[in-house]
Every structure is written in C-alpha cells, then in structure tokens.
Amino acid sequence: MGVKLATAVVETPIGALRLAVSEAGVARIGLPRSSGPGFAGWLRSSFADAERVPWLPLLDKLSQELIEYFGGRRREFEVPLDLHGTEFQLSVWREIAAIPYGEMRTYGGIADAAGRPRAVRAVGTATGNNPVPILVPCHRVIAAQGRLGGFSGGLDVKRRLLALERASTGVLL
C-alpha cells in the first residue's frame, strides 16, 4: 500500500491555509496568495502515487497547533514533518527551523550555519521553496541590513507573522 495523503483548509488571521499531511508528517502548507507552484500542482507532482484520503489524525493536531500559534499561545510546533528536498535544501530548512520564536536570522547567517557561507543566493532559493512555512519559519529570515527580503506568501503576510511574534514576546523586531 502506498503513502496516504489528506488535505484540509484552516482559516487563520492571515487567510486560509491549505494543509497537506501524510502518515509521516506535514508535507505542505499553502499560504494565501503564495507565489510559486500552486498547491494542487505541487501535490500532483510530489505525491503523484499517494492514496488520497479524506482525513488523517495529524490534520487535527496541525490545525490545533496553528490555531494556538495564531492565538499567541504556541511558540514551537510539535507535529512531525514529511519534507522532501535536496540535501542542501534540507540542511537550510533545518537551520531555519532552529530559529527561535520572535528572533530573526539573515540569509547569510543561515548560509554560514549550513556550512556554505558563500551560498547566500542558494539559501534564498531554498527558503523560497520551503514547503511548510510557519512550521519551518522562513518568515524569520531577512536580508542583510534588516531588510525583509522576499516571502512566498508576500511581504504583507511576512510582516504580519513577524508582528504576531513581536506582540507575543514583547521584543522589538
């Protein structure tokens, strides 16, 4: 039997998030108005052979954790992830996942931490290809000199996520 995959939509203060989970973990979070490949297209190409099921228990846990995050009651996610990418992408996503709530790192800092200090642009590309924004908090990655840089969900959503964390921690970002 192949991989099982379930999808759902959860309403949040930044709009509707499209969720995809496998039995192994969270595979994709589609942000409202996100750039890049569409959610459905990404699922077709990444999970072409998956058995689509209407529900998996992880959907409930993920939805609850997202509600808690947006309510300022959760700073770390506990749901498992089902990430697929190159070795470099996975190393970048691990470094981003390690950024504490309410803090930020630069693309250059992530490149250094991933052991590839000259790969700043590649870090930007890997960050833009992050399949699970918010859980792997790429909104916490900024450009040099404090500029926001890009974000697959748009800079307005990035600003809103940073403001949410700033309000919850009392830290000036």
C-alpha positions as CSV (number, residue, x, y, z in Angstrom):
1,M,0.0,0.0,0.0
2,G,1.3,3.5,-0.9
3,V,1.5,6.7,1.0
4,K,-1.8,8.2,2.3
5,L,-2.3,11.9,1.9
6,A,-5.1,14.1,3.4
7,T,-5.7,17.8,2.8
8,A,-7.7,20.4,4.6
9,V,-8.1,24.2,4.8
10,V,-7.8,26.1,8.1
11,E,-8.9,29.8,8.4
12,T,-6.3,32.0,10.1
13,P,-5.8,35.7,10.7
14,I,-3.6,35.8,7.5
15,G,-6.2,33.9,5.4
16,A,-6.9,30.4,4.5
17,L,-4.0,27.9,4.8
18,R,-4.1,24.8,2.7
19,L,-2.7,21.8,4.6
20,A,-1.4,18.5,3.3
21,V,-0.3,15.7,5.6
22,S,0.9,12.2,5.0
23,E,1.1,9.5,7.6
24,A,4.7,10.5,8.2
25,G,4.1,14.2,8.8
26,V,3.1,17.6,7.5
27,A,4.1,17.7,3.8
28,R,2.8,21.1,2.7
29,I,1.3,24.4,3.9
30,G,0.0,26.6,1.2
31,L,-0.1,30.3,2.1
32,P,-2.8,32.6,0.8
33,R,-1.7,34.3,-2.4
34,S,1.6,32.4,-2.3
35,S,3.9,32.6,-5.3
36,G,5.5,29.5,-6.8
37,P,3.8,26.3,-7.8
38,G,0.2,26.1,-6.9
39,F,-0.8,23.8,-4.0
40,A,-2.7,21.3,-6.2
41,G,0.1,21.2,-8.8
42,W,2.7,20.7,-6.1
43,L,0.7,17.8,-4.6
44,R,0.2,16.2,-8.0
45,S,4.0,16.3,-8.8
46,S,5.3,15.5,-5.3
47,F,2.7,12.9,-4.3
48,A,1.5,11.6,-7.6
49,D,1.2,8.0,-6.4
50,A,-0.3,8.8,-3.0
51,E,-3.7,7.5,-1.9
52,R,-5.9,10.5,-1.2
53,V,-7.9,10.0,2.0
54,P,-10.4,12.4,3.5
55,W,-8.8,12.6,6.9
56,L,-5.7,11.7,8.9
57,P,-5.4,12.4,12.6
58,L,-2.4,14.7,12.0
59,L,-4.8,17.2,10.4
60,D,-6.5,17.8,13.7
61,K,-3.2,18.2,15.6
62,L,-1.8,20.5,13.0
63,S,-4.9,22.6,12.8
64,Q,-4.9,22.9,16.6
65,E,-1.3,23.9,16.8
66,L,-1.8,26.6,14.1
67,I,-4.8,28.0,16.0
68,E,-2.7,28.1,19.1
69,Y,0.2,29.8,17.2
70,F,-2.0,32.5,15.8
71,G,-3.6,33.0,19.2
72,G,-0.2,33.7,20.7
73,R,-0.3,30.5,22.8
74,R,2.2,28.4,20.9
75,R,5.9,29.2,20.1
76,E,7.1,25.7,19.0
77,F,5.4,23.2,16.8
78,E,5.3,19.5,17.8
79,V,3.8,18.0,14.6
80,P,6.2,15.8,12.6
81,L,7.3,17.0,9.2
82,D,7.4,15.0,5.9
83,L,9.9,17.1,4.0
84,H,11.3,16.2,0.6
85,G,14.1,18.1,-1.0
86,T,17.8,18.1,-1.9
87,E,20.4,17.6,0.8
88,F,21.2,21.3,0.7
89,Q,17.5,22.3,1.0
90,L,17.0,20.0,3.9
91,S,20.1,21.5,5.6
92,V,18.8,25.0,5.1
93,W,15.3,24.1,6.4
94,R,16.8,22.5,9.5
95,E,18.7,25.8,10.2
96,I,15.6,27.8,9.7
97,A,13.6,25.5,11.9
98,A,16.1,26.2,14.7
99,I,15.5,30.0,14.7
100,P,13.8,30.7,18.0
101,Y,10.3,32.3,18.1
102,G,10.5,36.0,17.9
103,E,14.0,36.1,16.5
104,M,15.4,36.6,13.0
105,R,18.4,35.5,11.1
106,T,19.8,36.7,7.8
107,Y,20.2,34.6,4.6
108,G,24.0,35.0,5.2
109,G,23.7,33.7,8.7
110,I,21.7,30.7,7.5
111,A,24.3,30.0,4.8
112,D,27.1,30.1,7.5
113,A,25.2,27.8,9.8
114,A,24.5,25.4,7.0
115,G,28.3,25.2,6.3
116,R,28.0,27.0,2.9
117,P,28.9,30.7,3.7
118,R,29.1,31.7,0.0
119,A,25.8,30.2,-0.9
120,V,23.6,33.1,0.2
121,R,21.6,33.2,-3.0
122,A,21.1,29.4,-2.9
123,V,19.8,29.8,0.7
124,G,17.3,32.3,-0.6
125,T,16.1,29.9,-3.2
126,A,15.9,27.0,-0.7
127,T,14.0,29.3,1.7
128,G,11.6,30.2,-1.1
129,N,11.0,26.5,-1.8
130,N,10.2,25.7,1.9
131,P,7.0,23.6,1.7
132,V,5.9,24.2,5.2
133,P,6.1,27.9,6.0
134,I,5.3,28.9,9.6
135,L,6.4,25.4,10.8
136,V,9.8,26.0,9.2
137,P,9.6,29.7,10.0
138,C,11.1,31.2,6.8
139,H,9.3,34.5,7.7
140,R,12.1,34.9,10.3
141,V,14.8,35.0,7.6
142,I,15.6,38.5,6.5
143,A,18.1,40.1,4.1
144,A,21.2,42.0,5.1
145,Q,20.9,45.3,7.0
146,G,17.5,44.2,8.3
147,R,15.5,44.4,5.0
148,L,12.7,41.9,4.9
149,G,13.8,40.2,1.6
150,G,11.2,38.0,-0.1
151,F,8.5,35.7,1.1
152,S,6.4,33.2,-0.8
153,G,3.2,34.4,0.8
154,G,4.0,38.1,0.1
155,L,5.7,40.7,2.3
156,D,2.4,41.7,3.9
157,V,2.0,38.2,5.3
158,K,5.7,38.2,6.4
159,R,5.2,41.5,8.2
160,R,2.0,40.1,9.9
161,L,3.7,36.9,11.1
162,L,6.7,38.9,12.5
163,A,4.3,41.4,14.2
164,L,2.4,38.4,15.8
165,E,5.6,37.1,17.2
166,R,6.7,40.6,18.3
167,A,3.4,41.1,20.1
168,S,3.7,37.7,21.9
169,T,7.2,38.2,23.0
170,G,7.3,42.0,23.6
171,V,10.5,42.0,21.5
172,L,11.1,44.8,19.0
173,L,11.8,43.3,15.7
